[in-house]
Amino acid sequence: MKLVIIAGPPAVGKMTVGQELEKLTGLKLFHNHMSLELVNKFFDFGTPHLTRLDKEIRFSIFREIARSDLPGLIFTMVWAFDMKEDEEYINEMIAVFADRNPEVFIVELSADLDVRLIRNRHPHRLSHKESKNNLEMSERSLLHSEQEYRMFSLEGEFPDKRIFKIDNTHIAPEEVAQMIQREFGL
């Protein structure tokens, strides 16, 4: 079982890189908005209802994948590295796959803010993430995350995790996916 977690700030390209990595490896992609958009049809972002239901859906899918014969999973998420809860979430997710003795690979994407603001408006992103079509709200949320949270890990911060950092400001998603595939032997 191979578990690839692609983390990074909003609009860095997690989903798009994940889609390219899925093509290269055959691992299934579960990008974070697949569940968020469903739950957001009923509950607003930031509400306990959305947070709880989104996690229930995700972890139900994780458990089924862990019980299946699938060779692995690519999952994307925003990780605020200064929030202990986010690290706990990742550890809880990895624990679901413990019986499969997973190889866990974490990719940390980063890109310049001005590039992420442009990507935030890209038609590909908007076609997969209905909630991002409210561009004013989406941009405000992106800037809030940038100001309030540390969206990058510190050197040696997670000695128990294998983290591959990539600044994809000027690298095409296909090339980033190839870099990930080579780094982890996928």
N, C-alpha and C positions, 0 to 999 in steps of 0.2 A: 504494500500500500504506500503510495506516494501522496503526500499532502503538501501542496504548494499554496502558501498564503502570500498574496500580493497586497502589501500595505502601502499607505502613503496618504498625503493630504487630498482634499477634494480637487477634482479635475486634473489630477496628475497623469491620468491615463491607465488606471488599474484595469478597468473593464476591457479597454481596447487591447492592451498588452495581453490580458487573459484570453481574449478571443484568438489572438495570434498564437499564443502558447497552446491553446486547445487544438488548433489545426496541426501544429507540429508534433504534439505528443499523444493525442487521442484522449487525454484526460478530460473529463467533463468540467466545464466552468460553471460555477455558482457565484455570480457577481452580486454584491450586497444589495443592489436595488431590485433584484428579482423578488425578494421577499418584501422589501420596504415599500415598493410601489403597490403591491397587493394590499398590505395592511393600511397604507395611507389612503386607500379608497374609503376606509371606515373611520380612521382615527388620524388626528393631526400629528405631525412631527413634534417631538418633545413631550408628548403625553405618555403617562405610564402605560396606557392601553397599547399604544403602538410599540413601545419598547418591549413589553412583555410578550405580546403576540408575535412580533417579528422574531424574537429569540426562540419562542416555542416552535415556530415553523422551521427556522434554520436548523435547530437541533434535532427536530424530527427527521429532516432530510439527512443530516449528518449521520444519525443513528442507522437509517436505512442503507446509506452508502457503506457504512462500516460493516453491516451485515451482508452486503452484496458481494458479488465477485468482481466488481469494478476495480480496476488497478489503482485508482486514486481520484483525487479531486483538486481543482484549482478554486480557491476562494479569495475574494477581494474584500477589503474593508479599510475604512479610515482608522488609523491607530494613533491616538494622542499619546505619545510616549511618556508624558508626564502624568498620565492618569493610570493609577494602579489597577483600576477596574478594567481597562482595556487589556492589560497583560493577563489579568485573571480570566477574561473572556477567551483569549487565545489559548491559555492553558486548559480551560474547561473544554474548549472545542477539540484540542489535541487529545484530551483524555477519552473522548468518545471513541476514538480510533485505537485505543491502547491494545485491545485484543488482536488487532491486525499488525501490531508492531510497526507503526508507520515510520517511513523516512519523512521527516518534516523539513521543508525548505521555506525560508521566509525571504521574500524579495521586498526591499524597501525602495520605492520609487520616490524621486524628488524632481522638481522642475521649478524654474523661476516663476515668481508670482505673476508677472505680466503674461507669460506663456499660458499659465493655468487659467487666467481670466479669459484669454482667447479660446482655449479649449472648452471652457465652461459653456460657450455659446455654439459649439460645433454641432452641426445637424446630426452626426452619428450619435453623439452623446444624448442629444435631446430626443432622438427616436427610441432610445432604450430606457430613458428615465423620464417618465411623464412629469414628475414633480419638478424637474429642472427646467421645464418650459416656462415657468414663472421666473424669467431671467433676473428680475430685480431681487426677488427673494433668494434665488440661488446664489447670486453674487454676494449679497449681504451675508448669507450663511458661510460662504467660502472665506470672506474677509474676516468674519467673526472667528472662525476656526483658526485662521492665521494669527490673529491677535491674542486669542485666549489660551491656545494649547501649543505644546512643542510637538511639531509634526515630523521630527527627525530623531533618530536614536543617537545616543552618545557612544563613542568608541568604548567597547567593553562593557556596556550597560547590561547586556543580556548574555552572560557567558555560557548559559545553557542552551542558547539558540544559535542556529546557523543562519546568519543574515547576510544577504548579498545586496549591497547598496548600488543603485544605478541612478545617476542623474540623467534623466531622459529628456532634458530641455530641448536638445537638438538631435535626438536619435529617433528614427521611425519605429513605430510599434513592432513591426516585423523583425527589425534588427534587435530590439530589446528582448523579444521572445527567443530569438536565436542565442543571445548571450545567456539567458536563463537556462535554456536547454543545455548549452555547453557546460556552464558552471556546475550544474547539478547532475549532469549525465542522464537527462530525461529522454 
